[in-house]
Amino acid sequence: MPNAVIYARYSSHGQTEQSIEGQLHDNYRWAEQNGMTVVAEYIDRALTGTKDQRPDFLRMIDDAANKHFEYVIVWKLDRFARNRYDSAIYKSKLKKCGVKVVSAMENITDSPEGIILEGLLESMAEYYSANLSENTIRGKRETAAKGYWNGGHPPLGYKIVDRKLVEDEKTAPIVRYVFEQYAKGESKAKVIQHLSSKGIKSVTGGELTYSCLNTVLRNQTYIGKPTYNGEVIEGLAEPLLSEDLFWKVQEQIKKRSIAPGAKKAKADYLLSGKVFCGECGQNMIGMCGRSKNGSQYFYYKCSARRFPFRCQKKNERKEILERFVVEQTMQYILTPEQIENISCAVVKEYRKEFSDAKVSEYQAALSRIEKELDKLVDALVDSPKVARQKIYDRMESLGLQKADLEDCIKKLSVASKISLSEKEVSDWMWQFQDGDPSDIEFQRRIIDLFVNCVYVYHDRVVIFYNIRGGRRNVQYTDIKTAPDTKSEAASGCSFLNTSACPDETKNEHWYIFVSGVLGLVIPITGGRVGK
């Protein structure tokens, strides 16, 4: 007589312990009728079948490898799993151990019709779970519509009485204080600082944050008009504030939120979207400020200087940095001699970077990734639960690499068929040769068309250029491997330097190529441009 085990489960949705007893009774009777000996029971109580985090279920899967049983008897297939993905994975794993899943209440054969029926039953089980979720959401919506609290932490200032939100005498004054202070013009930082000094916490018991304060200040519940899915629910909450105070605060929020944008709009930041912090890779954004004497000034600031990154890169004055980029370009790139040298170097680099050999190299790498992905898919079936997340993570990483390679291959396949001559490059550069670096419109033209992107470090500035049209910005990860000194770059393109001197002189500029894009490196002192 073949050995079998019984797997029983109930999920607590309208079911009781009696459900387990009923399943066991029917399963034992089916085993007896089919000449099987039940050698073990695996039972999960009050656990959903849509997920596989079920202790006895996983123990049964592991025990199957010992080959002490040939069948798993379930009352119905939805007891095994209500998710077709997990069902397929674990049935395949059991099958490799010589174990088959059978249903006591559903007569399913191994015929093609039986296989179709099994798939249909699994689909119905999955539909039931999805439908149950929809019913739960619908129930919450109807509960809110009746004016009852749906559960969870009540907003600050309230407590729950008879499923309604009523004023909490202890915390309601905090809410009124927050609104009154903000309406008077007090900053959020000052409000948080004052409340924290009094030991006041958020509704979840954590520290007060800007997010907590924003939630309080925008919550219409405080005027007795809570919302659910965008609809106002009448009768659910007692008002804690007057509507005049609440809407006055909303006007304050609106004014303060648009103020920074209004300041920025007064200046035209030519390098916007093209200038990045060399120390951390984050973009540098245009900002506006006032000096001690009240005069206004404009600058670029690393976006990571703000919490939580707190980058130490110093700010760069807008007009100085923009003019610096144009002047260095005119001095070291757009001279007649350098145009000739650069045209030769760019064509050489282009042919190396976008050759058919490079396409073949990427295709070989893509093939290796696809093979590894196939192996991981096979390994997923046999892997224990503890290892599955690592496999998923590796598959996700490889998937991203695959997408990047496929994108590169498409671009390279096109670029490798395009010829680039020295004359075309020099003609493109000559159009920028004449102009006044102090003229704003000329600065705009150079930056818009010729400058690819700019990375500003503590000790140097790196400017990358477009040759014959634009390209995507050179990525921060790409330039991490770029030469840090002139001597390191010597083997690559030091012949572009008129001095051709591969020394380590700090004030000497040098040239680099990153991902086929020409870059000019200019050392600076004092931590910022113009010092």
C-alpha positions as CSV (number, residue, x, y, z in Angstrom):
1,M,0.0,0.0,0.0
2,P,1.4,3.4,-0.9
3,N,2.1,5.9,1.9
4,A,0.4,9.2,2.0
5,V,0.3,12.3,4.2
6,I,-2.6,14.7,4.7
7,Y,-2.3,18.4,4.5
8,A,-5.2,20.4,6.1
9,R,-5.6,24.2,6.5
10,Y,-8.2,26.8,7.4
11,S,-7.8,30.5,6.9
12,S,-10.1,31.8,9.6
13,H,-12.4,33.6,7.1
14,G,-15.7,32.2,8.5
15,Q,-14.0,28.9,9.3
16,T,-13.3,27.2,12.6
17,E,-11.3,24.4,14.1
18,Q,-14.2,22.1,13.0
19,S,-13.1,22.8,9.4
20,I,-9.8,20.9,10.2
21,E,-11.7,17.9,11.7
22,G,-14.0,17.8,8.7
23,Q,-11.1,17.8,6.3
24,L,-9.2,15.1,8.2
25,H,-12.3,12.9,8.3
26,D,-12.9,13.1,4.5
27,N,-9.2,12.7,3.7
28,Y,-8.8,9.6,5.8
29,R,-11.9,8.0,4.2
30,W,-10.5,8.8,0.7
31,A,-7.1,7.3,1.6
32,E,-8.9,4.1,2.9
33,Q,-11.0,3.9,-0.3
34,N,-7.9,4.2,-2.5
35,G,-5.7,1.7,-0.6
36,M,-3.3,4.3,1.0
37,T,-1.7,4.3,4.4
38,V,-1.6,7.8,6.0
39,V,1.7,8.2,7.8
40,A,1.6,11.8,8.9
41,E,-0.6,14.9,9.2
42,Y,0.5,18.5,8.4
43,I,-1.9,21.1,9.7
44,D,-1.9,24.9,9.4
45,R,-4.5,26.8,11.4
46,A,-5.8,30.3,10.5
47,L,-3.3,30.8,7.7
48,T,-4.2,32.0,4.2
49,G,-3.4,29.8,1.2
50,T,-2.4,32.8,-1.0
51,K,1.0,32.8,0.6
52,D,3.5,30.1,1.3
53,Q,4.6,31.2,4.8
54,R,2.9,28.2,6.4
55,P,5.0,26.3,8.9
56,D,3.6,22.8,8.4
57,F,3.2,23.3,4.7
58,L,6.9,24.1,4.3
59,R,7.9,21.2,6.7
60,M,5.9,18.9,4.5
61,I,7.7,20.1,1.4
62,D,11.1,19.5,3.1
63,D,10.0,16.1,4.4
64,A,9.1,15.0,0.8
65,A,12.8,14.8,0.0
66,N,13.1,11.9,2.5
67,K,10.8,9.8,0.2
68,H,8.7,8.4,3.0
69,F,5.5,9.1,1.2
70,E,4.2,9.1,-2.3
71,Y,1.0,11.2,-2.1
72,V,-0.2,14.4,-0.4
73,I,-3.9,14.3,0.2
74,V,-5.8,17.6,0.4
75,W,-9.5,18.1,1.0
76,K,-9.7,20.4,-2.0
77,L,-6.9,21.9,-4.2
78,D,-7.5,25.3,-2.7
79,R,-6.3,23.9,0.7
80,F,-2.9,23.4,-1.0
81,A,-2.6,26.9,-2.4
82,R,-4.8,29.7,-3.7
83,N,-2.0,31.1,-5.8
84,R,-1.2,29.4,-9.1
85,Y,2.4,30.4,-9.0
86,D,3.1,28.8,-5.6
87,S,1.0,25.8,-6.6
88,A,3.0,25.2,-9.7
89,I,6.4,25.7,-7.9
90,Y,5.6,23.3,-5.0
91,K,3.8,20.7,-7.1
92,S,6.9,20.6,-9.4
93,K,9.2,20.3,-6.3
94,L,7.0,17.4,-4.9
95,K,7.0,15.7,-8.3
96,K,10.8,15.6,-8.4
97,C,10.6,13.7,-5.1
98,G,8.1,11.3,-6.5
99,V,5.2,12.8,-4.7
100,K,1.8,13.7,-6.2
101,V,-0.9,16.0,-4.8
102,V,-4.4,14.5,-4.9
103,S,-7.8,16.0,-3.9
104,A,-10.3,14.0,-1.8
105,M,-13.3,15.9,-2.9
106,E,-12.4,16.6,-6.5
107,N,-12.2,13.6,-8.9
108,I,-9.3,14.6,-11.1
109,T,-7.6,12.0,-13.3
110,D,-4.2,12.2,-15.2
111,S,-6.0,12.5,-18.5
112,P,-5.8,15.7,-20.6
113,E,-9.3,16.6,-19.3
114,G,-8.2,16.1,-15.7
115,I,-5.2,18.4,-16.2
116,I,-7.5,21.1,-17.6
117,L,-9.9,20.6,-14.7
118,E,-7.1,20.9,-12.2
119,G,-6.0,24.2,-13.8
120,L,-9.6,25.5,-13.8
121,L,-10.0,24.7,-10.1
122,E,-6.7,26.4,-9.2
123,S,-7.9,29.5,-11.2
124,M,-11.2,29.5,-9.3
125,A,-9.3,29.3,-6.0
126,E,-7.2,32.3,-7.0
127,Y,-10.3,34.2,-8.1
128,Y,-11.9,33.5,-4.7
129,S,-8.9,35.0,-2.9
130,A,-8.8,38.1,-5.2
131,N,-12.6,38.5,-4.8
132,L,-12.3,38.2,-1.0
133,S,-9.8,41.0,-1.1
134,E,-12.2,43.2,-3.1
135,N,-15.0,42.4,-0.7
136,T,-12.8,43.4,2.2
137,I,-12.1,46.8,0.5
138,R,-15.8,47.2,-0.3
139,G,-16.6,46.5,3.4
140,K,-14.2,49.2,4.6
141,R,-15.8,51.6,2.1
142,E,-19.3,50.8,3.4
143,T,-18.1,51.1,7.0
144,A,-16.7,54.6,6.3
145,A,-19.9,55.6,4.5
146,K,-21.9,54.7,7.6
147,G,-19.8,57.1,9.6
148,Y,-17.7,54.5,11.5
149,W,-13.9,54.5,12.0
150,N,-12.2,51.7,9.9
151,G,-9.5,50.9,12.4
152,G,-5.9,51.9,13.0
153,H,-4.4,54.8,14.9
154,P,-6.9,57.7,15.2
155,P,-5.5,61.2,14.1
156,L,-3.7,63.2,16.7
157,G,-6.2,64.9,18.9
158,Y,-8.9,62.2,18.7
159,K,-9.9,59.0,20.5
160,I,-12.4,56.4,19.4
161,V,-15.8,56.1,21.2
162,D,-18.5,53.8,19.8
163,R,-16.5,53.6,16.5
164,K,-16.6,57.4,16.2
165,L,-13.8,60.0,16.4
166,V,-14.3,62.2,19.4
167,E,-12.1,64.9,21.0
168,D,-9.2,63.6,23.2
169,E,-8.9,66.1,26.0
170,K,-5.1,65.3,26.4
171,T,-4.0,65.7,22.8
172,A,-6.6,68.1,21.2
173,P,-4.8,71.2,22.6
174,I,-1.6,70.1,20.8
175,V,-3.5,70.2,17.5
176,R,-4.9,73.6,18.2
177,Y,-1.4,74.9,19.2
178,V,0.1,73.6,15.9
179,F,-2.5,75.3,13.8
180,E,-2.5,78.6,15.7
181,Q,1.3,78.9,15.6
182,Y,1.6,78.1,11.9
183,A,-1.2,80.6,11.1
184,K,0.9,83.2,13.0
185,G,3.8,82.6,10.7
186,E,5.9,80.3,12.9
187,S,8.1,77.8,11.0
188,K,7.5,74.0,11.1
189,A,11.0,73.6,12.6
190,K,10.2,75.8,15.5
191,V,6.8,74.1,16.1
192,I,8.4,70.7,16.1
193,Q,11.3,71.8,18.4
194,H,8.9,73.2,21.0
195,L,6.6,70.1,21.0
196,S,9.6,67.8,21.2
197,S,11.0,69.7,24.1
198,K,7.7,68.9,25.9
199,G,8.1,65.2,25.2
200,I,5.2,65.1,22.8
201,K,5.4,62.1,20.3
202,S,3.6,61.2,17.1
203,V,0.4,59.1,17.1
204,T,2.5,56.0,16.7
205,G,4.8,56.9,19.6
206,G,7.7,58.0,17.4
207,E,9.6,61.3,17.1
208,L,7.8,64.2,15.5
209,T,8.9,64.9,11.9
210,Y,8.0,67.2,9.1
211,S,5.9,64.5,7.6
212,C,3.9,64.1,10.8
213,L,3.3,67.9,10.9
214,N,2.3,68.1,7.3
215,T,-0.2,65.3,7.9
216,V,-1.8,67.2,10.7
217,L,-1.9,70.6,9.0
218,R,-3.6,69.2,5.9
219,N,-6.1,66.9,7.6
220,Q,-9.7,68.0,7.1
221,T,-10.8,65.7,9.9
222,Y,-10.1,68.6,12.3
223,I,-13.0,70.6,10.9
224,G,-15.3,67.5,11.0
225,K,-14.9,66.6,7.4
226,P,-12.8,63.4,7.2
227,T,-12.4,61.9,3.7
228,Y,-12.2,58.3,2.5
229,N,-11.0,57.7,-1.1
230,G,-11.6,61.4,-1.8
231,E,-15.1,61.5,-0.4
232,V,-16.1,63.5,2.7
233,I,-17.7,61.2,5.4
234,E,-20.3,63.1,7.4
235,G,-20.8,62.4,11.1
236,L,-17.6,60.5,11.7
237,A,-15.5,63.1,13.6
238,E,-16.2,66.0,15.9
239,P,-14.6,69.3,14.7
240,L,-11.6,70.5,16.8
241,L,-11.0,73.7,14.9
242,S,-12.9,76.5,13.2
243,E,-13.0,76.4,9.4
244,D,-11.6,79.9,9.3
245,L,-8.4,78.8,11.1
246,F,-8.0,75.6,9.0
247,W,-8.3,77.4,5.6
248,K,-6.1,80.2,6.8
249,V,-3.4,77.6,7.4
250,Q,-4.0,76.0,4.0
251,E,-3.4,79.5,2.4
252,Q,-0.1,79.8,4.4
253,I,1.0,76.3,3.2
254,K,0.3,77.3,-0.4
255,K,2.2,80.6,-0.2
256,R,5.2,79.0,1.4
257,S,5.3,76.2,-1.1
258,I,5.5,78.5,-4.1
259,A,7.9,81.0,-2.6
260,P,11.2,79.1,-3.4
261,G,10.1,78.6,-7.0
262,A,9.3,82.3,-7.4
263,K,12.8,83.2,-6.2
264,K,14.4,80.7,-8.6
265,A,12.4,82.1,-11.5
266,K,14.2,85.4,-11.3
267,A,17.4,83.9,-12.6
268,D,18.1,81.9,-15.8
269,Y,20.3,79.0,-14.7
270,L,22.2,78.0,-17.9
271,L,23.7,74.8,-16.4
272,S,20.4,73.6,-15.0
273,G,20.2,69.8,-15.6
274,K,23.8,69.6,-16.7
275,V,25.9,70.4,-13.6
276,F,26.6,67.7,-11.0
277,C,28.5,67.4,-7.7
278,G,31.7,65.5,-8.3
279,E,32.0,64.5,-4.6
280,C,28.7,62.6,-4.5
281,G,27.2,62.5,-8.0
282,Q,24.0,64.4,-7.1
283,N,22.7,67.2,-9.3
284,M,23.5,70.8,-8.4
285,I,20.4,72.9,-8.3
286,G,19.9,76.7,-8.9
287,M,19.3,78.6,-5.6
288,C,18.8,82.2,-4.6
289,G,19.9,84.0,-1.4
290,R,20.7,87.3,0.2
291,S,24.0,88.6,1.6
292,K,24.3,90.4,4.9
293,N,23.8,93.8,3.2
294,G,20.5,92.6,1.6
295,S,21.7,92.2,-2.0
296,Q,20.5,89.1,-3.9
297,Y,22.8,86.5,-5.3
298,F,22.4,83.2,-7.2
299,Y,24.3,80.0,-6.9
300,Y,24.4,76.3,-7.6
301,K,24.1,74.0,-4.6
302,C,24.6,70.2,-4.3
303,S,21.1,68.8,-3.7
304,A,22.7,66.3,-1.2
305,R,23.8,69.1,1.1
306,R,20.3,68.9,2.6
307,F,19.3,66.1,5.0
308,P,19.9,63.2,5.0
309,F,23.0,63.1,2.8
310,R,24.7,66.4,4.0
311,C,27.4,66.5,1.2
312,Q,30.2,68.9,2.1
313,K,30.6,70.3,-1.5
314,K,30.7,74.1,-1.3
315,N,28.2,76.2,-3.3
316,E,29.2,77.7,-6.6
317,R,28.2,81.2,-7.7
318,K,26.0,81.0,-10.8
319,E,27.6,83.7,-13.0
320,I,31.2,82.6,-12.1
321,L,30.7,78.9,-12.8
322,E,28.8,79.5,-16.1
323,R,31.5,81.9,-17.4
324,F,34.2,79.6,-16.2
325,V,32.8,76.7,-18.2
326,V,32.7,78.8,-21.4
327,E,36.1,80.4,-20.9
328,Q,37.8,77.1,-20.3
329,T,36.1,75.7,-23.4
330,M,37.3,78.6,-25.5
331,Q,40.9,78.4,-24.1
332,Y,41.5,74.6,-24.2
333,I,39.0,73.2,-26.8
334,L,38.1,75.8,-29.4
335,T,41.6,77.0,-30.5
336,P,42.5,76.2,-34.1
337,E,45.3,73.9,-33.1
338,Q,43.2,72.0,-30.5
339,I,40.3,71.6,-32.9
340,E,42.6,69.8,-35.3
341,N,44.1,67.6,-32.5
342,I,40.7,66.9,-30.9
343,S,39.1,66.0,-34.3
344,C,41.7,63.3,-34.8
345,A,41.4,61.9,-31.2
346,V,37.6,61.9,-31.2
347,V,37.4,59.9,-34.5
348,K,39.9,57.4,-33.2
349,E,38.0,57.0,-29.9
350,Y,34.7,56.8,-31.7
351,R,35.9,53.9,-33.9
352,K,37.2,52.1,-30.9
353,E,34.1,52.6,-28.7
354,F,31.5,51.9,-31.4
355,S,33.1,49.2,-33.4
356,D,31.5,45.9,-34.5
357,A,33.9,44.2,-32.0
358,K,32.3,46.1,-29.2
359,V,28.8,44.9,-30.3
360,S,30.1,41.3,-30.3
361,E,31.6,41.8,-26.8
362,Y,28.2,43.0,-25.4
363,Q,26.3,40.2,-27.2
364,A,28.6,37.7,-25.5
365,A,28.0,39.3,-22.1
366,L,24.2,39.2,-22.8
367,S,24.4,35.5,-23.7
368,R,26.2,34.8,-20.4
369,I,23.5,36.6,-18.4
370,E,20.7,34.8,-20.1
371,K,22.3,31.4,-19.4
372,E,22.7,32.3,-15.7
373,L,19.1,33.4,-15.5
374,D,18.0,30.1,-16.9
375,K,20.0,28.3,-14.3
376,L,18.5,30.4,-11.5
377,V,15.0,29.6,-12.7
378,D,15.8,25.9,-12.5
379,A,17.4,26.3,-9.1
380,L,14.3,28.1,-7.8
381,V,12.2,25.0,-7.9
382,D,14.6,23.0,-5.7
383,S,15.7,25.8,-3.4
384,P,14.6,25.8,0.3
385,K,12.5,28.8,1.4
386,V,15.4,30.5,3.1
387,A,17.4,30.7,-0.2
388,R,14.6,31.9,-2.5
389,Q,14.9,35.6,-1.7
390,K,18.6,35.6,-2.5
391,I,17.8,34.0,-5.9
392,Y,15.0,36.5,-6.6
393,D,17.5,39.4,-5.7
394,R,20.1,37.9,-8.1
395,M,17.5,37.4,-10.8
396,E,16.4,41.1,-10.4
397,S,20.0,42.3,-10.6
398,L,20.7,40.2,-13.7
399,G,17.5,41.4,-15.3
400,L,18.6,45.0,-14.9
401,Q,22.0,44.2,-16.4
402,K,20.3,42.4,-19.3
403,A,18.1,45.4,-20.0
404,D,21.1,47.8,-20.0
405,L,23.1,45.5,-22.3
406,E,20.2,45.2,-24.7
407,D,19.9,49.0,-24.8
408,C,23.6,49.3,-25.4
409,I,23.6,46.8,-28.2
410,K,20.7,48.6,-29.9
411,K,22.6,51.9,-29.7
412,L,25.9,50.4,-30.7
413,S,24.5,48.5,-33.6
414,V,23.3,51.9,-35.0
415,A,26.4,53.9,-34.1
416,S,28.8,51.3,-35.5
417,K,27.2,51.8,-38.9
418,I,27.7,55.5,-38.8
419,S,31.0,56.9,-40.1
420,L,32.6,59.9,-38.4
421,S,35.2,61.9,-40.2
422,E,37.7,64.4,-38.8
423,K,36.2,67.1,-41.1
424,E,32.7,66.5,-39.7
425,V,34.0,66.9,-36.1
426,S,36.1,70.0,-36.9
427,D,33.2,71.6,-38.7
428,W,31.0,71.0,-35.8
429,M,33.5,72.6,-33.4
430,W,34.4,75.6,-35.6
431,Q,30.9,77.0,-35.4
432,F,31.6,77.8,-31.7
433,Q,35.0,79.3,-32.3
434,D,34.1,82.9,-32.5
435,G,32.2,84.6,-29.6
436,D,32.5,86.6,-26.5
437,P,32.6,84.5,-23.3
438,S,31.0,87.3,-21.3
439,D,28.0,87.5,-23.6
440,I,25.0,85.7,-22.0
441,E,23.6,84.5,-25.3
442,F,26.9,83.1,-26.4
443,Q,27.3,81.3,-23.0
444,R,23.8,79.9,-23.5
445,R,24.6,78.6,-27.0
446,I,27.9,77.0,-25.9
447,I,26.2,75.3,-22.9
448,D,23.0,74.2,-24.7
449,L,24.7,72.7,-27.8
450,F,28.3,71.9,-27.0
451,V,28.5,71.1,-23.3
452,N,27.3,67.6,-22.4
453,C,27.6,67.9,-18.6
454,V,29.8,69.4,-15.9
455,Y,31.1,67.7,-12.7
456,V,32.4,70.1,-10.0
457,Y,34.8,68.5,-7.4
458,H,36.6,70.1,-4.5
459,D,39.9,70.3,-6.5
460,R,38.8,70.2,-10.2
461,V,36.1,70.7,-12.7
462,V,35.4,68.1,-15.5
463,I,33.6,69.4,-18.6
464,F,32.2,66.8,-21.1
465,Y,31.4,67.9,-24.7
466,N,28.9,66.8,-27.4
467,I,30.5,66.1,-30.7
468,R,28.1,66.2,-33.7
469,G,24.9,66.3,-31.7
470,G,23.9,65.5,-28.2
471,R,24.2,62.3,-26.1
472,R,22.9,61.4,-22.7
473,N,24.8,62.8,-19.7
474,V,27.9,61.0,-18.7
475,Q,27.0,59.1,-15.6
476,Y,28.8,59.5,-12.3
477,T,29.5,55.8,-12.1
478,D,31.2,56.1,-15.5
479,I,33.7,58.8,-14.5
480,K,34.7,57.0,-11.2
481,T,37.3,55.1,-13.3
482,A,38.5,58.2,-15.2
483,P,42.1,59.3,-14.7
484,D,42.6,61.5,-11.6
485,T,45.9,63.0,-12.8
486,K,47.5,64.2,-16.0
487,S,50.1,61.4,-16.0
488,E,47.3,58.7,-15.6
489,A,45.7,60.1,-18.8
490,A,49.0,60.3,-20.7
491,S,48.6,56.9,-22.4
492,G,45.1,57.8,-23.5
493,C,45.1,61.3,-25.0
494,S,47.9,63.4,-23.5
495,F,48.9,64.2,-27.1
496,L,46.1,66.6,-27.1
497,N,48.0,68.9,-24.7
498,T,50.0,71.5,-26.4
499,S,52.7,71.1,-23.8
500,A,52.7,67.3,-24.1
501,C,54.2,67.2,-20.6
502,P,53.1,64.2,-18.5
503,D,54.0,65.7,-15.1
504,E,51.9,66.1,-12.0
505,T,51.7,69.9,-12.1
506,K,48.6,70.9,-10.2
507,N,47.6,73.8,-12.5
508,E,47.9,71.8,-15.7
509,H,44.7,70.7,-17.5
510,W,44.3,67.4,-19.2
511,Y,41.9,65.5,-21.4
512,I,40.0,62.2,-21.0
513,F,37.5,60.0,-22.8
514,V,34.6,58.5,-20.8
515,S,32.2,56.2,-22.7
516,G,33.4,57.8,-25.9
517,V,32.8,61.3,-24.7
518,L,35.6,63.9,-24.7
519,G,36.2,65.5,-21.3
520,L,38.4,68.5,-20.2
521,V,39.8,68.4,-16.6
522,I,40.7,71.7,-15.0
523,P,42.3,71.8,-11.5
524,I,40.9,74.4,-9.1
525,T,42.0,75.6,-5.6
526,G,40.1,76.7,-2.5
527,G,37.3,74.3,-2.9
528,R,35.3,76.2,-5.5
529,V,35.6,77.9,-8.9
530,G,37.1,81.4,-8.9
531,K,39.1,81.0,-5.7
